[in-house]
Amino acid sequence: MSARGDGRPQKRRAPVKLKRARRRKASSTRWLERQLNDPYVRAAREAGYRSRAAYKLIGLAESADILKPGQRVVDLGAAPGGWSQVAAQRVGRTGRVVAVDTTEIEPIDGVTVLTMDACGEDALDAIRAALGGPADLVMSDMAAPTTGHAPTDRLRVSALCETALDIAEPLLAPSGCFLAKLRQGGDGELQVRLRQVFARVRNAKPPASRSDSAESYVLATGYSGRESGPS
């Protein structure tokens, strides 16, 4: 099953309905049904992607014209590696992709994997060395466990996005891009910070993002350097 230009799978199948197993909770049955009926789960499995999240990046890349041959890309919180797979395919052999996570990631063709805390001491030096130059794109699909309390969940995701931005700024090349997960409604203070150092900031919800999910993504392009931002 391939993806269309907008990152949507092309084929549709009849929905799968599971019988309730004696030892399986109703919530588990619903989750399994959703997975079995999710076209992006099937498409990812057939295409060899490690997660359905790969199609989120495909959709974002198609709509915003990011991820081009020869680019240097950093994938923060990369496990299990679906975004890194897409990035490696798109930047090609002339580009470089560095995947960073505290969780071990199985090797990916065309990707340098760093098993480390990106906020740790000497982390930036290690990422720079692996990149071989400044990054054209720093991206993060990191998410915090949900609590069910929307304001708390929004704060947690915003904090991860700010952390990703703290890491991205010293790595980015002039005119570089930053892509990270947020919750719908965004974060006003974070948006202000982004607009101080990027030429354009917009929010997007790719087709592969489930309709009942509160997630969205912020894409900032045209990095102008830290000197333009807050001191």
N, C-alpha and C positions, 0 to 999 in steps of 0.2 A: 504494500500500500504506500503510495507516494503522496507527497504534500503538494497542494496547489500553490500558486504564487503568493497567496496570502497566508500560507502556513496551515491550511485546513486539509485534513485527509480527504482523498477523492472518493473512496468507496464507502458505502453504507451497508450494514447488515441487519438482519432481523434481530430484535432485542432478545437477550437471554434472560430467562426467569428461573431463579433457583428455588428449590423446595427447602423449607426450613428443616435443618438437621437437628436431631434431638439434643446434641450437646453444644450447638452453636447459637449464640445470642441473636436476637432479631437485628440488632445494630450491625453485627458482623455479617449477617446475610445481606443486608442492604449495601454495606461497603463492597462486598464481593460482587454483587450485581452491578454496582456502579462501575467497578473496575472492568468487569467482563463486557459491559456495554459501552465503555468509553472508547471512541474511535481513535483517540490519541494514544491510549495505552496499547491498542492493537498495532497502530501504525509504528510506534516506537519499537515494539518487539520485532516487527517484520523488517524494519529498516536497520536494526542493530543498535539503536540508541539505548542508553542505559536508563533513561527515564522519559516520561511524557513531557517533562519540562523542556526537552529539546525543541519541541514544537512551539513553545512560548518564545524562545529566542529566534526561531526561524520567522515567526510572525512579526516580531519586533524588528528584525533585521530587514525584512522585505518592506515594511512600511516606512522605515526611516533611512534606508540605504546605508546601513552600517555593516561592518565586517566585510572588508575588501581584500583582494589579494595583496600580499606583502605586508600587511599590518602586524603590529605587535599588540598582543592582547593579554590581559591578566584576568583570570577568573577566580574571584574570591569566594571561599566557602564552596568549592567546586564539586565536592562529592555528591553523587556517585560519578559525575563526569559528563552528563548529557550536554550541558552547555559547552564544555570544552571540546566535545566531539564535533558539534556544529561549527564552532569557531575554527577548529583546525581544518575542516573541510573547506571553509570559505576563504581563509587567508592563504591556504595552499602552502607549498613547500618553501616559498620565498618569504613567508611570514613566520611569526613565532607565537605560540600560545603557552602561557605559564599558568598552571592550575595550582591553587594554594588551598590547603585544608588541614585541620588537625587530625582528621580521619584519613586513614590510608586509602588511596585510590589505585585501582588496578591500572597498569600501564595503558596509555592511549596513544595510538599512532599519531605522530606529529605534535605531541604535547609534552612539555616538561612538567613533571609533577613534583611539587615541594610539599612534603608532609611537615607542617609547621604552623605555629600561630602567627598570622600575618601582622599582629600587633606586637610581637615579641622583639627583643633586642636583636639587632642585625638582620631583621626580616627584610627590610627595604633593600639593604645591600644585596641580599641573596636573590631577591626578585629582579633587581636591576641586572645582576650578573647573568641570570637565566634569560632575560629579555634581550640583552645585548644592545640596549638603547632605551630611549623613553617610550612609554606606552601610547598607542593610538586610541586604545579603549580599555577602560577598567570596568568590569561588570561584576555584579553580585546578585545572586538569587537567594541569599541567606534569609531565613525566616525563623522567628522564635516560636516555641510551642504556644498555642493559643490557650487562653484562660476562659474564653466565653464572655469576658467583660471587654466590650469594644474599646473604651478609652485606654485601658491597660494594654490591650493587644496592639493598638495603634502606637503607643509610646514605645513598646518593645521593638516593633519593626522599624520605627523611626530611629531608634538608638543604633540598630544594626546598620541602617543606611548611613547615618552620620559617621559611624566607625569606618565603613567602607570608603566614604569620601575622605576621611582623614588619611587613609592609606593611599588613596588614588592621587591626591593632589601632588605630592612630591614625585610621583611616578609619571604623570601625564606629560606628553609633548604639547607644545602650543597647538591650539585647535583640536586637541584631543577630546574624547567623549567619555561620559560616565553614565552607566546604566545600572539601576538598582531597584529592588523590590520595595514598594511601600504599600500602605493600605489605602483604599479609596477614601477620599477626603484629604489625603496628603498630610503635610506638616508645614504650616505657614512659615515657621522660623527656618526650617530646612530649605524651603523654596527660596526664601530671601537670600540665604547663604549661597545657594547655587547660582542665583541670578547675578551675584556679585562677581563671580569668576568664570561664568559661561555666557556665551552670546545668546543661546536659546535654551529654554527649559520647557519641557512638555510632559504631560502624563499620558500613559497609554495602557490599555487593557487588551492583550493579544487574544485572538480567537481561541487559543488553547487554554486560556485561563477560564476555569469553570464559572458559569453564570452566577452560581450561588456563593462564590468566593468574594471576599472583600479586598482581595489583593489587586494592586495595579503596579505599574512600573513608572519610574521617573527617568527620562532620558535627557541628559544635558550635553549639548554640543558646543564646540568652539571655545575650548578652554583658553583663558587669557593669562593664567599664571596667578600664583599666590599673592603677589604684590598688589593685585587688584581687590583682593578679598579683605576680610576682617583681620586686624592685627593681632 
